[in-house]
């Protein structure tokens, strides 16, 4: 299986996700497209029951004809067999030769009847937990490659997103139906929920558009390099979903913001040594921040990455620094180069929110671009992700939109702190 074929499959599934109204449409399309690529004999998507104990089929590809009429009655208990284990343990499960594994003896007769020996099963997961499983069945004992595992994981993420999208849409419709009888407090909460939902929908559109761009068949860049960016985009998208969930929690600790900024800068110096990243030492004593050190460092890493995106367009440099005010601590990331952001525009589709976007030229790179190694780490989701993480820490991300040649290009992160300013 070549990287180019994998990219094409990812692109087609992403396109189906963008257009489909029902998760079943995406599930069936993905099975039909990916099963032959993997060399599997047949495949199945199973959805988790409301009680979280059983899996039932919702889509299949080339299931043995003799048993197809009974597939609707099939149920697999979570924790039983490869598919049940994949959901219970929330991991990719690979069985090279089921008939040679004595621990799977209860499944030997099923395997012989259906005609398979190997299984590759991946859970369909969201930030709220597993939704089901996608499983691929092979007629012979089969060792899958790392590239095939990566494709299955990516497809599983897309199928989970399609299912979650449908469930959230149903929840939104139910919430809207209840608004007529709700009191003023309930109406206010529903509006807040809808605003968050529209923001997620707008960011979802950004993710899919970026995914389609990276997998464009006309793109002449090496497929392996573009595939790295696809996986980077998938990681940022998953982080954004997690950061915007009500259940998102911070592991609070006392953090020195200078250390977090230095570590974030070091990450970019390693990734993009061709773009100078300078950190200005503060001129005042800084208090520790009560926040999640991982979230803070990730937020600063994203902010510096946006500066790297702008600096690499014109061979500039990035400068980061911290200043302390009364009741707040601000981290400024400024760069020499072109603007990175464009004015908010309404995203396509009904009820989509306006969203500030990263300019396309800040994300694009050519096959022989000396800055390719820098910009391939930066995704279209980095700005909304940084904003979401900053908000979770009680802060705010502000951006500079001035488009004049001599304007300062900067990203400003402002966090509340309890401290007085002191000169050293």
TIDO-936936 format. One line per 2 residues: for each residue x, y negated, z of C-alpha. Coordinates in steps of 0.02 Angstrom, whole numbers, plus 50000, padded with zeros to 5 digits. Each point is the difference from the previous one (the first is absolute). Last residue first. Layout:
REM residues N
X,Y,Z | ...
REM end
This chain:
REM residues 424
50733,47827,52029 | 49847,49887,49975
49843,50067,50080 | 49825,50010,49926
49866,50063,50119 | 49927,50172,49984
49839,50098,49981 | 50001,50064,49823
49879,49994,49852 | 50068,50062,49834
50022,49900,49839 | 50070,50080,49843
50049,49877,49863 | 50037,50051,49820
50099,49878,49897 | 50039,49923,49833
50046,49818,50024 | 49945,49891,49855
50129,49927,49881 | 49929,50076,49839
49820,49967,50046 | 49880,50146,50027
49952,49976,50181 | 49918,50160,50068
50098,50020,50161 | 49938,50144,50107
49934,50018,50177 | 49994,50161,50101
49909,49995,50166 | 50029,50079,50170
49902,50097,50129 | 50102,50158,49970
49858,50077,49898 | 49997,49839,49897
50184,50019,49957 | 49970,50180,49946
49853,49951,49888 | 50094,49854,49923
50153,50107,49964 | 49888,50133,49920
49909,49869,49896 | 50169,49936,49934
50084,50170,49977 | 49856,50075,49900
50065,49949,49827 | 50160,50096,50037
50183,49959,50031 | 50127,50143,50005
50019,50003,49809 | 50045,49816,50011
50172,50023,50077 | 50067,50148,49901
49935,49918,49841 | 50101,49841,50034
50133,50038,49870 | 49859,50028,49873
50047,50136,49876 | 49828,50086,49992
49907,49838,50029 | 49921,49941,50161
49827,49939,50046 | 49945,49962,50178
50041,49814,50005 | 49939,49982,49819
49827,50062,50052 | 49976,49863,50128
49959,50061,50175 | 49816,49978,50037
49893,49896,50117 | 49831,50085,50010
49823,49951,49954 | 49874,50126,50063
49910,50129,49894 | 49811,50005,50014
49978,50072,49827 | 50152,50045,49895
50158,49909,49952 | 50101,49907,50133
49959,49816,50025 | 50154,49893,49981
50118,49934,50132 | 50138,49886,49935
50160,50089,49951 | 50144,50055,50110
50185,50029,49970 | 50054,49825,49949
50169,49996,49913 | 50172,50001,50075
50094,49948,50154 | 49928,50080,50155
49917,49967,50168 | 49948,50118,50139
49942,49908,50155 | 49964,50089,50165
49895,49896,50118 | 49979,50020,50189
49850,49919,50082 | 49938,49923,50161
50102,49842,49992 | 50119,50028,49857
50141,50123,49969 | 50093,50019,49837
50061,50156,49913 | 50099,50014,49838
50008,50084,49832 | 50095,49949,49843
49985,50090,49833 | 50113,49972,49850
49978,49958,49817 | 50035,50094,49838
49848,49926,49914 | 49870,50138,50012
50095,50087,50139 | 49964,49858,50121
49812,50017,49983 | 49990,50188,50030
50133,49987,50137 | 49889,49874,50089
49854,50121,49993 | 50116,50134,50068
50045,49886,50145 | 49815,49992,50047
49979,50189,49984 | 50150,50034,50112
49936,49874,50127 | 49832,50090,50008
50087,50170,50013 | 50109,49937,50143
49848,49934,50092 | 49899,50159,49973
50140,50111,50063 | 50036,49889,50151
49815,49995,50052 | 49975,49837,50094
50040,49903,50157 | 50129,49880,49930
50161,49959,50093 | 50035,49817,50026
50121,49904,49890 | 50139,49884,50055
50016,49856,49880 | 50106,49964,49846
49945,50158,49911 | 50130,50098,49899
49969,49985,49815 | 49982,50167,49909
50069,50010,49823 | 49943,50122,49865
50107,49998,49841 | 49916,50091,49854
50119,50121,49910 | 50009,50110,50156
49817,50049,49973 | 49954,50154,50102
50140,49991,50128 | 49987,49811,50022
49812,50024,50005 | 50006,50118,50150
50129,49888,50085 | 49877,49854,49990
49865,50102,50087 | 50125,50052,50134
50055,49820,50027 | 49819,49941,50013
49957,50133,50130 | 50155,49959,50101
49959,49814,49998 | 49820,50036,50052
50059,50081,50163 | 49858,50120,50040
49910,50038,50163 | 49887,50149,49965
49826,50035,49934 | 49959,50156,49900
49869,49916,49892 | 49833,50080,49955
49899,50019,49840 | 49828,50071,50044
49907,49859,49913 | 50089,50046,49836
50088,49859,49906 | 50178,50053,50046
49966,50182,49950 | 49934,49952,49828
50147,49883,49974 | 50125,50134,50051
49922,50120,49874 | 50015,49869,49863
50182,49964,50045 | 50043,50187,49987
49906,50020,49836 | 50092,49850,49927
50169,50075,50050 | 49945,50165,49920
49956,49911,49838 | 50163,49901,50008
50099,50162,50008 | 49896,50063,49852
50055,49847,49901 | 50182,50047,50026
49968,50183,49952 | 49901,49947,49847
50148,49902,49929 | 49940,49829,49938
49920,49994,49828 | 49823,49959,50058
49875,50041,49862 | 49926,50146,50099
49953,49882,50141 | 50030,50088,50166
50068,49850,50095 | 49865,49886,49930
49860,50122,50046 | 50067,50012,50177
50009,49811,50014 | 49819,49985,49942
49948,50136,50124 | 50087,49916,50146
49935,49825,49960 | 49822,50068,49986
50020,50081,50171 | 50058,49832,50067
49837,49922,49942 | 49899,50144,50075
50095,49984,50165 | 49962,49813,50006
49818,50036,49958 | 49990,50124,50144
50079,49878,50122 | 49873,49868,49951
49861,50129,50013 | 50053,50047,50178
50001,49817,50051 | 49828,49977,49923
49936,50154,50093 | 50067,49933,50165
49909,49835,49974 | 49838,50088,49954
50013,50109,50155 | 50019,49847,50110
49851,49914,49917 | 49884,50148,50025
49978,50142,49876 | 49837,50040,49915
50043,49938,49824 | 50183,50048,50024
49959,50186,50005 | 49992,50020,49811
50168,49910,49982 | 50082,50119,50123
49932,50150,49907 | 50068,49933,49837
50169,49968,50080 | 50007,50177,50070
49962,50070,49827 | 50141,49894,49927
50117,50059,50137 | 49958,50180,49961
50030,49973,49814 | 50168,49916,50031
50052,50138,50120 | 49966,50132,49868
50096,49904,49866 | 50143,49964,50122
50012,50184,50049 | 50009,50047,49816
50138,49872,49971 | 50101,50060,50149
49981,50182,49945 | 50062,49951,49826
50156,49921,50077 | 50033,50153,50108
49975,50117,49851 | 50119,49896,49893
50133,50000,50136 | 49986,50189,50018
50019,50019,49812 | 50155,49890,50000
50075,50100,50144 | 49977,50157,49896
49876,50142,50025 | 50057,50179,50032
49869,50118,49929 | 49947,50180,50033
49880,50031,49857 | 49818,49953,49964
50019,49826,50077 | 49867,49911,50104
49994,49812,50029 | 49915,49930,50155
49930,49827,50039 | 49944,49975,50179
49870,49908,50103 | 49964,49833,50084
50147,49996,50122 | 50015,49859,50129
49951,49818,50024 | 50156,49932,49913
49952,50103,49850 | 50047,50177,49951
49958,50127,49866 | 50103,50150,50056
50116,50087,49876 | 49995,50184,49949
50123,50094,49887 | 49953,50183,49983
50087,50152,49925 | 49937,50176,49964
49840,49977,49900 | 49872,50112,49913
49833,49962,50083 | 49974,50179,50057
50182,50028,50046 | 50011,49836,50097
49839,50037,50095 | 50064,50173,50045
50165,49928,50063 | 49919,49862,50104
49986,50098,50165 | 50184,50052,49974
50062,49820,50011 | 50121,50034,50144
50066,50149,49900 | 50067,49882,49863
50046,50096,49842 | 49825,49984,49925
50003,49811,50027 | 50157,49976,49896
50068,49821,49992 | 49881,49926,50130
50016,49810,50011 | 49908,49894,50129
50012,49810,49991 | 49961,49925,50170
49857,49942,50108 | 50015,50145,50125
49814,50044,50000 | 49973,49946,49820
50148,50094,49925 | 49962,50147,50116
49824,50017,49929 | 50068,49998,49823
50135,50129,50038 | 49884,50120,50093
49900,49960,50155 | 50034,49841,50101
49841,49912,49942 | 49873,50135,49955
49975,50031,49815 | 49825,50004,49924
49947,50065,49831 | 49812,49996,49965
50018,49879,49855 | 50131,50114,49921
49874,50139,49980 | 49960,49970,49816
50185,49980,49960 | 50049,50175,50060
50007,50090,49833 | 50056,49842,49911
50163,49985,50099 | 50016,49815,50050
50063,49906,49847 | 50002,49830,50088
49897,49969,50156 | 49911,49857,50091
49899,49981,50162 | 50045,50161,50091
49961,50014,50188 | 50120,49984,50147
49943,50039,50177 | 50036,49939,50176
50003,49810,49993 | 49820,49982,50062
49957,49893,49848 | 50066,50133,49882
50170,49979,49916 | 50001,49997,49810
50080,50129,49888 | 50087,49967,49835
50044,50155,49898 | 50126,50059,49873
50029,50132,49866 | 50141,50090,49912
50135,49876,50051 | 50136,49947,49876
50024,49837,50095 | 49958,49894,49848
49852,50114,49961 | 49924,49965,50173
50036,49812,49992 | 49877,49938,49868
49846,50109,50032 | 50025,49987,50188
50018,49811,49992 | 49845,49981,49891
49895,50106,50119 | 50055,49903,50153
49979,49831,49914 | 49820,50038,49948
49963,50078,50170 | 50053,49839,50086
49851,49908,49923 | 49993,49831,49912
50152,50031,49891 | 50086,49857,49907
50153,49961,50107 | 50023,50180,50056
49996,50060,49819 | 50137,49875,49958
50103,50061,50147 | 49976,50179,49941
50058,49952,49825 | 50153,49907,50066
50051,50141,50116 | 49985,50126,49858
50104,49890,49884 | 50132,49977,50135
50010,50188,50024 | 50018,50026,49813
50143,49872,49993 | 50085,50075,50153
50006,50166,49908 | 49920,50164,50055
REM end
